């Protein structure tokens, strides 16, 4: 694996999941793999789980870690090639990324979409400019359209908790939110579910919240949430803004919030969420604090997802 931007960079999802679960059993078995190697972690946006879990993972492998909040501590970056830099930007990504490539063996970066210009966001200009100019492997800590470390974590979490011979039914459901949020997590979750191929995957949301078919593929979409949840083994709850009416909130229907009542039609489904979560808006307290919630162990698995990814890249260095 030469980089980690999407599931397309992964030779085999089941194999990578097994590697991650192996690290969960023995975190330090490759503690010298990253000796004398440095991971640069570049943030253009806030982070809690992604930042901390990736740092722990890198150190489990013996790597040094440098964290840089470029949005607060660095120069304003120009991302457009051929730009006349007579405005507010101070440094071009050509130099910034190339310099970082001199300092780090692996460069990881977190960016968010502007949610104003769909074409610009969906070309992934920011992360692709770092890939283009860094000269070292790049790991996505979330981008404008995808969050692959989170989705690998989600597959790991489902895999370790499912012991039956049949495929689990996994439902990704939209939920209301007070802010306009990116499509990155649902896009990525759908992409990984499809690539994994070991679950019966269903998407449910109000009309107008259809995601890009490039990521959802042939996954069935059910507009009746209760119907979609019938017999579900895992329920992945997440808000996203509209893709067609780009970046906008077109529904605030509170009846889509995940409650214990909603879960009665499931197969005692385990409830997942990437966090952070707005309590009693996206998911009710009774669910988050109840026995069907696995959001905390899911978040714990972020370490093993990151460790599996970094170890596979280090083996190529």
Secondary structure, 3 states (H helix, E strand, C coil): CCCECCHHHCCCHHHHHHHHHHHHHCCCCCCCCCCCCEEEEEECCCCCHHHHHHHHHHHHCCCEEEEEEHHHHCCCEECCCCCCCCCCCCEEHHHHHHHHHHHCCEEEEECCCCCCCHHHHHCCHHHHHHHHHHCCEEEECCCCCCCHHHHHHHHHHHHHHCCCCCCEEEEEEECCCCCCCCCHHHHHHHHHHHHHCCEEEEEECCCCCCCCHHHHCCCEEECCHHHHHCCCCEEEEECCCCCCCCCCCCCCCHHHCECHHHHCCCCCCEEECCCCCCECCCECHHHHCCCCECHHHHHHCHHHHHHHHHHHHHCCC
